[in-house]
């Protein structure tokens, strides 16, 4: 690194980066040498065979990004009171479940690795009966509870491998879904490494615009492009622009692209940002307000709020938004002003940028500011209290609350006997979780599903669910790996895992 004409603060920062990198390289070399030496001391042929298989995986994937998993091993490497198999157990258990759950027992380690293989097989199996069977095997495995499964899932990476791609170059992917699989364009950062997770931009192209142009707007044509410098994955769904921004088909394509990408790539699901230009921004705004718990933030460039968004703006209570527009871009400000005012009045996290004497443009010069803003945000934790609004059958999931069977007065206009048309009306949805492990629901639907995790309720004491003035559930919550794995199979979200579902 050139040291002339560089200020002292920058040099100190660079020196620290170099030192940290060199220190990590030394630790990696020490770990590999120690694993080889300790393996040579193992006499039990069965145990040796297991350790050899584990070592081949670790040796292939060990990097600066995975070094933390080996902390217990490094801390105890020079402890002469531990046997070789116990030290290796620390290394290989920490690798698959993390340092906090690392074990000295070789048999426990073998169970952990077998559980990880079973989880991966479950996520790759299309047959629901086979998935249920594999999940049941995990449920019956001693020492492998939901805490262990959670740790395994969050460290294991994507379930599927996507061959024949080159980081830094756009390529197209077709969803794994069997019926009408949508396609989406992908741009991976040049530094892409499966051993770490990356933030994502899910960007919606405008009508008549090639999705690849959206990728390049964010990623650039060279390795110096913004997305490469920031280490971001860019996804651009090929969506049916003819359907309009408020179409359920558009929601389906975009959400399926995100879920499919989570199953294939090293994605940080807590840092997924939804974006768009023009009519693509219209679609992004509508999608974000309909499914706010899926995203860390919304970026709208010359996007307009539609009739649904006029009803849904309160859904963005926990969703940060960044709006960019021009003074002359055809009435965008006038159309959005009322909802923007209400959103700001109620303290929503908003950022609005207006360019004077500018119209419908891509505003590339705003990108550095947008990227800086994105680095400040992650997806909000599931709230204990939520108040949302819905007007469509597909807008039926907000964090831990899912529902179906909305009344027809919500879904479509009604005609009276005199021929007068009554517009469809928005339905408020609310749910509250109290400190006493009680859940109170106000949902005008025929069916409700609750997705529960330790971050939301206690699994150690009785849970009561009340809906429509009655107690619908009153028992100790059950930890069920089948729920966790089935939800993970559907969404690919390895960050937000649910231990139990209650169907009412």
ZATI-353465 format. One record per residue (C-alpha): chain; x, y, z; residue in one letter. Coordinates in nm, 2 decimals. Example, Ala and Ser with C-alpha at 12.3 -4.5 7.8 and 13.67 -1.06 7.14 Angstrom:
2
- A/1.23/-0.45/0.78/A
- A/1.37/-0.11/0.71/S
end
This chain:
504
- A/0.00/0.00/0.00/X
- A/0.15/0.34/-0.10/X
- A/0.24/0.54/0.21/X
- A/0.34/0.88/0.06/X
- A/0.09/1.17/0.09/X
- A/-0.15/0.96/0.30/X
- A/-0.27/1.11/0.63/X
- A/-0.18/0.94/0.96/X
- A/-0.54/0.83/1.04/X
- A/-0.58/0.65/0.71/X
- A/-0.24/0.48/0.74/X
- A/-0.33/0.37/1.09/X
- A/-0.66/0.22/0.96/X
- A/-0.48/0.04/0.68/X
- A/-0.21/-0.09/0.91/X
- A/-0.48/-0.23/1.14/X
- A/-0.66/-0.40/0.84/X
- A/-0.33/-0.56/0.73/X
- A/-0.24/-0.67/1.08/X
- A/-0.58/-0.83/1.13/X
- A/-0.56/-1.01/0.79/X
- A/-0.21/-1.14/0.87/X
- A/-0.32/-1.26/1.21/X
- A/-0.61/-1.44/1.06/X
- A/-0.39/-1.61/0.81/X
- A/-0.16/-1.73/1.09/X
- A/-0.46/-1.87/1.28/X
- A/-0.59/-2.05/0.97/X
- A/-0.25/-2.21/0.92/X
- A/-0.23/-2.31/1.28/X
- A/-0.58/-2.47/1.28/X
- A/-0.51/-2.67/0.97/X
- A/-0.18/-2.80/1.11/X
- A/-0.34/-2.89/1.44/X
- A/-0.63/-3.07/1.28/X
- A/-0.38/-3.28/1.08/X
- A/-0.16/-3.36/1.39/X
- A/-0.45/-3.44/1.62/X
- A/-0.62/-3.66/1.36/X
- A/-0.30/-3.87/1.34/X
- A/-0.34/-3.95/1.71/X
- A/-0.69/-4.10/1.68/X
- A/-0.68/-4.48/1.71/X
- A/-1.05/-4.57/1.69/X
- A/-1.11/-4.65/1.32/X
- A/-1.48/-4.55/1.33/X
- A/-1.42/-4.22/1.50/X
- A/-1.12/-4.16/1.26/X
- A/-1.35/-4.21/0.96/X
- A/-1.60/-3.95/1.09/X
- A/-1.32/-3.70/1.17/X
- A/-1.17/-3.74/0.83/X
- A/-1.50/-3.66/0.66/X
- A/-1.54/-3.36/0.88/X
- A/-1.19/-3.24/0.83/X
- A/-1.23/-3.24/0.45/X
- A/-1.53/-3.01/0.48/X
- A/-1.36/-2.78/0.72/X
- A/-1.04/-2.76/0.53/X
- A/-1.23/-2.67/0.21/X
- A/-1.45/-2.40/0.37/X
- A/-1.22/-2.26/0.64/X
- A/-1.16/-1.88/0.59/X
- A/-1.15/-1.55/0.77/X
- A/-1.53/-1.55/0.76/X
- A/-1.56/-1.88/0.94/X
- A/-1.27/-1.84/1.18/X
- A/-1.49/-1.75/1.47/X
- A/-1.64/-2.10/1.47/X
- A/-1.30/-2.24/1.57/X
- A/-1.27/-2.02/1.88/X
- A/-1.32/-2.30/2.14/X
- A/-1.07/-2.51/1.96/X
- A/-0.80/-2.24/1.95/X
- A/-0.86/-2.15/2.31/X
- A/-0.81/-2.52/2.43/X
- A/-0.55/-2.63/2.17/X
- A/-0.27/-2.61/2.42/X
- A/-0.46/-2.77/2.71/X
- A/-0.27/-3.09/2.79/X
- A/-0.55/-3.23/3.00/X
- A/-0.77/-3.28/2.69/X
- A/-0.74/-3.58/2.47/X
- A/-0.70/-3.55/2.09/X
- A/-1.05/-3.66/2.02/X
- A/-1.19/-3.40/2.27/X
- A/-1.00/-3.12/2.10/X
- A/-1.12/-3.23/1.76/X
- A/-1.47/-3.25/1.90/X
- A/-1.45/-2.89/2.00/X
- A/-1.33/-2.80/1.65/X
- A/-1.59/-2.99/1.46/X
- A/-1.89/-2.91/1.69/X
- A/-1.80/-2.54/1.69/X
- A/-1.79/-2.56/1.31/X
- A/-2.15/-2.69/1.27/X
- A/-2.33/-2.53/1.57/X
- A/-2.11/-2.24/1.66/X
- A/-1.88/-2.16/1.96/X
- A/-2.16/-2.14/2.22/X
- A/-2.28/-2.50/2.17/X
- A/-1.94/-2.66/2.11/X
- A/-1.89/-2.99/2.28/X
- A/-1.60/-3.21/2.40/X
- A/-1.79/-3.53/2.33/X
- A/-1.71/-3.69/2.00/X
- A/-2.05/-3.88/1.98/X
- A/-2.23/-3.55/2.03/X
- A/-2.03/-3.40/1.74/X
- A/-2.13/-3.70/1.52/X
- A/-2.50/-3.64/1.61/X
- A/-2.46/-3.27/1.52/X
- A/-2.31/-3.34/1.18/X
- A/-2.57/-3.61/1.11/X
- A/-2.84/-3.36/1.20/X
- A/-2.69/-3.10/0.96/X
- A/-2.70/-3.36/0.68/X
- A/-3.06/-3.44/0.76/X
- A/-3.16/-3.07/0.76/X
- A/-3.00/-3.02/0.42/X
- A/-3.17/-3.33/0.28/X
- A/-3.50/-3.21/0.42/X
- A/-3.47/-2.87/0.25/X
- A/-3.38/-3.03/-0.08/X
- A/-3.67/-3.28/-0.08/X
- A/-3.99/-3.18/-0.27/X
- A/-4.19/-3.46/-0.13/X
- A/-4.38/-3.32/0.18/X
- A/-4.42/-3.67/0.33/X
- A/-4.04/-3.73/0.31/X
- A/-3.97/-3.39/0.46/X
- A/-4.21/-3.47/0.75/X
- A/-4.03/-3.80/0.80/X
- A/-3.69/-3.64/0.81/X
- A/-3.81/-3.37/1.05/X
- A/-3.95/-3.64/1.27/X
- A/-3.61/-3.82/1.28/X
- A/-3.46/-3.50/1.40/X
- A/-3.72/-3.45/1.67/X
- A/-3.64/-3.80/1.80/X
- A/-3.26/-3.75/1.80/X
- A/-3.13/-3.71/2.15/X
- A/-2.94/-3.39/2.22/X
- A/-3.06/-3.22/1.90/X
- A/-3.33/-2.98/2.00/X
- A/-3.46/-2.67/1.84/X
- A/-3.17/-2.47/1.99/X
- A/-2.92/-2.69/1.81/X
- A/-3.12/-2.69/1.49/X
- A/-3.14/-2.31/1.49/X
- A/-2.76/-2.29/1.53/X
- A/-2.71/-2.55/1.25/X
- A/-2.95/-2.37/1.01/X
- A/-2.79/-2.03/1.07/X
- A/-2.44/-2.16/0.99/X
- A/-2.51/-2.41/0.72/X
- A/-2.55/-2.17/0.43/X
- A/-2.79/-2.21/0.13/X
- A/-2.95/-2.55/0.08/X
- A/-2.89/-2.56/-0.30/X
- A/-2.58/-2.50/-0.51/X
- A/-2.61/-2.29/-0.82/X
- A/-2.33/-2.40/-1.06/X
- A/-2.19/-2.22/-1.37/X
- A/-2.22/-1.86/-1.25/X
- A/-1.95/-1.60/-1.24/X
- A/-1.95/-1.33/-0.97/X
- A/-1.96/-0.98/-1.12/X
- A/-2.15/-1.08/-1.44/X
- A/-2.53/-1.08/-1.46/X
- A/-2.70/-1.42/-1.51/X
- A/-3.06/-1.55/-1.52/X
- A/-3.20/-1.80/-1.28/X
- A/-3.53/-1.99/-1.30/X
- A/-3.71/-2.06/-0.97/X
- A/-3.71/-2.41/-0.82/X
- A/-4.09/-2.39/-0.80/X
- A/-4.25/-2.67/-1.00/X
- A/-4.56/-2.48/-1.13/X
- A/-4.51/-2.16/-1.34/X
- A/-4.16/-2.09/-1.21/X
- A/-4.06/-1.72/-1.25/X
- A/-3.72/-1.60/-1.36/X
- A/-3.50/-1.34/-1.22/X
- A/-3.16/-1.18/-1.30/X
- A/-2.88/-1.20/-1.05/X
- A/-2.56/-1.00/-1.00/X
- A/-2.32/-1.14/-0.73/X
- A/-2.03/-0.92/-0.60/X
- A/-1.69/-1.00/-0.73/X
- A/-1.58/-1.11/-0.38/X
- A/-1.87/-1.35/-0.34/X
- A/-1.80/-1.63/-0.09/X
- A/-2.05/-1.89/0.04/X
- A/-1.89/-1.87/0.39/X
- A/-2.04/-1.53/0.46/X
- A/-2.38/-1.36/0.41/X
- A/-2.45/-1.06/0.19/X
- A/-2.71/-0.78/0.19/X
- A/-2.95/-0.79/-0.10/X
- A/-3.13/-0.54/-0.32/X
- A/-3.45/-0.68/-0.48/X
- A/-3.50/-0.43/-0.76/X
- A/-3.81/-0.39/-0.98/X
- A/-3.76/-0.28/-1.34/X
- A/-3.99/-0.02/-1.50/X
- A/-4.22/-0.13/-1.78/X
- A/-4.04/-0.19/-2.10/X
- A/-3.69/-0.18/-1.93/X
- A/-3.46/-0.48/-1.94/X
- A/-3.41/-0.62/-1.58/X
- A/-3.03/-0.63/-1.65/X
- A/-3.03/-0.25/-1.66/X
- A/-3.15/-0.25/-1.31/X
- A/-2.87/-0.48/-1.21/X
- A/-2.61/-0.26/-1.37/X
- A/-2.76/0.06/-1.22/X
- A/-2.68/-0.08/-0.88/X
- A/-2.38/-0.29/-0.96/X
- A/-2.21/-0.11/-1.24/X
- A/-2.02/-0.25/-1.54/X
- A/-1.68/-0.30/-1.36/X
- A/-1.55/-0.44/-1.04/X
- A/-1.54/-0.08/-0.91/X
- A/-1.92/-0.07/-0.93/X
- A/-2.11/0.03/-0.62/X
- A/-2.26/-0.32/-0.54/X
- A/-1.92/-0.48/-0.57/X
- A/-1.75/-0.22/-0.35/X
- A/-2.02/-0.26/-0.08/X
- A/-2.04/-0.64/-0.11/X
- A/-2.41/-0.67/-0.22/X
- A/-2.62/-0.92/-0.42/X
- A/-2.86/-0.76/-0.67/X
- A/-3.18/-0.95/-0.78/X
- A/-3.41/-0.82/-1.05/X
- A/-3.73/-1.03/-1.10/X
- A/-3.87/-1.05/-1.45/X
- A/-4.22/-0.93/-1.35/X
- A/-4.53/-0.89/-1.57/X
- A/-4.54/-0.51/-1.60/X
- A/-4.86/-0.54/-1.80/X
- A/-5.03/-0.66/-1.48/X
- A/-4.98/-0.33/-1.30/X
- A/-4.82/-0.25/-0.97/X
- A/-5.11/-0.36/-0.75/X
- A/-5.13/-0.71/-0.91/X
- A/-5.10/-1.02/-0.69/X
- A/-4.91/-1.18/-0.98/X
- A/-4.64/-0.91/-0.94/X
- A/-4.62/-0.98/-0.56/X
- A/-4.59/-1.36/-0.64/X
- A/-4.30/-1.32/-0.88/X
- A/-4.10/-1.08/-0.66/X
- A/-4.15/-1.28/-0.34/X
- A/-4.08/-1.61/-0.52/X
- A/-3.76/-1.46/-0.66/X
- A/-3.64/-1.36/-0.31/X
- A/-3.73/-1.69/-0.15/X
- A/-3.56/-1.89/-0.43/X
- A/-3.25/-1.68/-0.40/X
- A/-3.24/-1.73/-0.03/X
- A/-3.23/-2.11/-0.10/X
- A/-2.94/-2.07/-0.35/X
- A/-2.72/-1.79/-0.24/X
- A/-2.55/-1.66/0.08/X
- A/-2.81/-1.40/0.16/X
- A/-2.86/-1.21/0.49/X
- A/-3.24/-1.21/0.51/X
- A/-3.23/-0.93/0.77/X
- A/-3.08/-0.70/0.51/X
- A/-3.30/-0.73/0.21/X
- A/-3.39/-0.39/0.05/X
- A/-3.68/-0.35/-0.20/X
- A/-3.62/-0.09/-0.47/X
- A/-3.75/0.02/-0.81/X
- A/-3.76/0.29/-1.08/X
- A/-4.07/0.44/-1.23/X
- A/-4.35/0.19/-1.26/X
- A/-4.11/-0.06/-1.10/X
- A/-4.10/0.17/-0.80/X
- A/-4.48/0.18/-0.80/X
- A/-4.47/-0.20/-0.77/X
- A/-4.20/-0.18/-0.50/X
- A/-4.40/0.06/-0.29/X
- A/-4.71/-0.15/-0.32/X
- A/-4.52/-0.47/-0.24/X
- A/-4.34/-0.32/0.06/X
- A/-4.66/-0.19/0.22/X
- A/-4.83/-0.52/0.16/X
- A/-4.54/-0.74/0.30/X
- A/-4.34/-0.50/0.52/X
- A/-4.19/-0.77/0.75/X
- A/-3.99/-0.92/0.45/X
- A/-3.77/-0.62/0.41/X
- A/-3.51/-0.40/0.58/X
- A/-3.61/-0.09/0.38/X
- A/-3.78/0.05/0.07/X
- A/-3.61/0.26/-0.20/X
- A/-3.85/0.43/-0.44/X
- A/-3.71/0.63/-0.74/X
- A/-4.00/0.83/-0.90/X
- A/-4.25/0.58/-0.76/X
- A/-4.62/0.66/-0.69/X
- A/-4.84/0.53/-0.41/X
- A/-5.15/0.36/-0.56/X
- A/-5.50/0.32/-0.42/X
- A/-5.39/0.02/-0.20/X
- A/-5.09/0.22/-0.07/X
- A/-5.33/0.50/0.03/X
- A/-5.48/0.24/0.28/X
- A/-5.16/0.06/0.36/X
- A/-4.93/0.34/0.46/X
- A/-4.96/0.25/0.84/X
- A/-4.82/-0.09/0.76/X
- A/-4.48/0.08/0.72/X
- A/-4.46/0.16/1.09/X
- A/-4.13/-0.04/1.12/X
- A/-4.02/-0.02/0.75/X
- A/-3.77/0.26/0.67/X
- A/-3.82/0.42/0.33/X
- A/-3.62/0.64/0.09/X
- A/-3.81/0.83/-0.18/X
- A/-3.64/1.01/-0.47/X
- A/-3.83/1.22/-0.71/X
- A/-3.80/1.53/-0.94/X
- A/-3.99/1.85/-0.93/X
- A/-4.11/1.80/-1.28/X
- A/-4.17/1.43/-1.30/X
- A/-4.54/1.44/-1.37/X
- A/-4.72/1.49/-1.05/X
- A/-4.55/1.23/-0.83/X
- A/-4.51/1.46/-0.54/X
- A/-4.88/1.57/-0.56/X
- A/-5.00/1.21/-0.57/X
- A/-4.78/1.10/-0.28/X
- A/-4.79/1.42/-0.06/X
- A/-5.09/1.32/0.15/X
- A/-4.96/0.98/0.24/X
- A/-4.61/1.12/0.30/X
- A/-4.75/1.38/0.54/X
- A/-4.94/1.12/0.74/X
- A/-4.63/0.89/0.75/X
- A/-4.41/1.17/0.88/X
- A/-4.68/1.29/1.12/X
- A/-4.68/0.94/1.28/X
- A/-4.30/0.93/1.31/X
- A/-4.22/0.67/1.04/X
- A/-3.86/0.65/0.93/X
- A/-3.86/0.83/0.60/X
- A/-3.61/1.00/0.38/X
- A/-3.74/1.22/0.09/X
- A/-3.51/1.37/-0.18/X
- A/-3.65/1.61/-0.44/X
- A/-3.44/1.73/-0.73/X
- A/-3.53/2.08/-0.85/X
- A/-3.61/2.13/-1.22/X
- A/-3.57/1.76/-1.29/X
- A/-3.82/1.50/-1.42/X
- A/-3.85/1.12/-1.47/X
- A/-3.48/1.02/-1.45/X
- A/-3.28/0.74/-1.29/X
- A/-3.10/0.97/-1.05/X
- A/-2.78/0.77/-1.05/X
- A/-2.60/1.05/-0.86/X
- A/-2.82/0.97/-0.55/X
- A/-2.69/0.61/-0.53/X
- A/-2.39/0.68/-0.29/X
- A/-2.63/0.84/-0.05/X
- A/-2.88/0.55/-0.08/X
- A/-2.61/0.30/-0.01/X
- A/-2.49/0.49/0.29/X
- A/-2.85/0.50/0.42/X
- A/-2.89/0.12/0.36/X
- A/-2.58/0.05/0.58/X
- A/-2.77/0.20/0.88/X
- A/-3.07/-0.03/0.85/X
- A/-3.16/-0.39/0.92/X
- A/-3.50/-0.57/0.93/X
- A/-3.69/-0.48/1.24/X
- A/-3.74/-0.75/1.51/X
- A/-4.09/-0.90/1.52/X
- A/-4.30/-0.66/1.73/X
- A/-4.50/-0.76/2.04/X
- A/-4.78/-0.54/1.91/X
- A/-4.89/-0.50/1.55/X
- A/-5.16/-0.31/1.38/X
- A/-5.19/-0.36/1.01/X
- A/-5.44/-0.32/0.72/X
- A/-5.53/-0.55/0.44/X
- A/-5.75/-0.54/0.13/X
- A/-5.63/-0.84/-0.07/X
- A/-5.63/-1.21/0.00/X
- A/-5.26/-1.24/-0.07/X
- A/-5.17/-0.96/0.18/X
- A/-5.22/-1.20/0.47/X
- A/-4.89/-1.23/0.66/X
- A/-4.75/-0.97/0.89/X
- A/-4.45/-1.10/1.10/X
- A/-4.59/-1.37/1.33/X
- A/-4.96/-1.33/1.23/X
- A/-5.10/-1.50/0.92/X
- A/-5.47/-1.53/0.82/X
- A/-5.70/-1.64/0.55/X
- A/-6.07/-1.63/0.46/X
- A/-6.13/-1.26/0.44/X
- A/-6.49/-1.15/0.40/X
- A/-6.61/-1.05/0.05/X
- A/-6.67/-0.69/0.16/X
- A/-6.29/-0.65/0.20/X
- A/-6.19/-0.82/-0.13/X
- A/-6.44/-0.68/-0.38/X
- A/-6.70/-0.40/-0.42/X
- A/-7.06/-0.48/-0.32/X
- A/-7.37/-0.39/-0.51/X
- A/-7.69/-0.31/-0.32/X
- A/-8.04/-0.41/-0.42/X
- A/-8.09/-0.06/-0.56/X
- A/-7.78/-0.09/-0.78/X
- A/-7.55/0.13/-0.57/X
- A/-7.19/0.02/-0.56/X
- A/-7.02/0.01/-0.22/X
- A/-6.64/0.01/-0.26/X
- A/-6.43/-0.26/-0.10/X
- A/-6.31/-0.15/0.24/X
- A/-5.98/-0.20/0.42/X
- A/-5.98/-0.43/0.72/X
- A/-5.77/-0.35/1.03/X
- A/-5.57/-0.64/1.17/X
- A/-5.42/-0.64/1.52/X
- A/-5.23/-0.87/1.75/X
- A/-5.08/-0.82/2.09/X
- A/-4.84/-1.04/2.29/X
- A/-4.82/-0.95/2.66/X
- A/-4.54/-1.01/2.91/X
- A/-4.76/-1.28/3.07/X
- A/-4.75/-1.50/2.76/X
- A/-5.09/-1.40/2.64/X
- A/-5.18/-1.33/2.28/X
- A/-5.49/-1.12/2.19/X
- A/-5.61/-1.11/1.83/X
- A/-5.85/-0.89/1.64/X
- A/-5.87/-1.05/1.29/X
- A/-6.19/-1.05/1.08/X
- A/-6.09/-1.37/0.89/X
- A/-6.21/-1.73/0.92/X
- A/-5.87/-1.88/0.99/X
- A/-5.55/-1.76/1.17/X
- A/-5.20/-1.91/1.19/X
- A/-4.95/-1.79/1.45/X
- A/-4.58/-1.84/1.39/X
- A/-4.40/-1.85/1.73/X
- A/-4.03/-1.83/1.83/X
- A/-3.84/-1.77/2.16/X
- A/-3.80/-1.41/2.05/X
- A/-4.18/-1.36/2.06/X
- A/-4.31/-1.59/2.34/X
- A/-4.18/-1.80/2.63/X
- A/-4.16/-2.17/2.56/X
- A/-4.12/-2.23/2.93/X
- A/-4.46/-2.13/3.06/X
- A/-4.83/-2.17/2.96/X
- A/-4.94/-1.97/2.65/X
- A/-5.29/-1.84/2.61/X
- A/-5.44/-1.72/2.28/X
- A/-5.77/-1.53/2.27/X
- A/-5.96/-1.45/1.96/X
- A/-6.32/-1.36/1.90/X
- A/-6.37/-1.34/2.28/X
- A/-6.27/-1.70/2.34/X
- A/-5.96/-1.89/2.45/X
- A/-5.84/-2.07/2.14/X
- A/-5.52/-2.22/2.29/X
- A/-5.40/-2.26/2.65/X
- A/-5.10/-2.49/2.69/X
- A/-4.72/-2.50/2.72/X
- A/-4.58/-2.43/2.37/X
- A/-4.43/-2.73/2.20/X
- A/-4.09/-2.71/2.02/X
- A/-4.15/-2.87/1.68/X
- A/-3.86/-2.90/1.43/X
- A/-4.12/-2.99/1.16/X
- A/-4.25/-2.63/1.18/X
- A/-3.91/-2.48/1.17/X
- A/-3.80/-2.68/0.87/X
- A/-4.12/-2.65/0.67/X
- A/-4.12/-2.28/0.71/X
- A/-3.76/-2.27/0.61/X
- A/-3.83/-2.49/0.31/X
- A/-4.10/-2.25/0.19/X
- A/-3.92/-1.92/0.25/X
- A/-3.54/-1.99/0.26/X
- A/-3.51/-1.74/0.54/X
- A/-3.23/-1.87/0.77/X
- A/-3.25/-1.57/1.00/X
- A/-3.61/-1.58/1.12/X
- A/-3.69/-1.93/1.24/X
- A/-4.01/-2.04/1.41/X
- A/-4.04/-2.32/1.66/X
- A/-4.41/-2.37/1.66/X
- A/-4.73/-2.28/1.47/X
- A/-5.08/-2.26/1.60/X
- A/-5.37/-2.30/1.35/X
- A/-5.70/-2.17/1.46/X
end
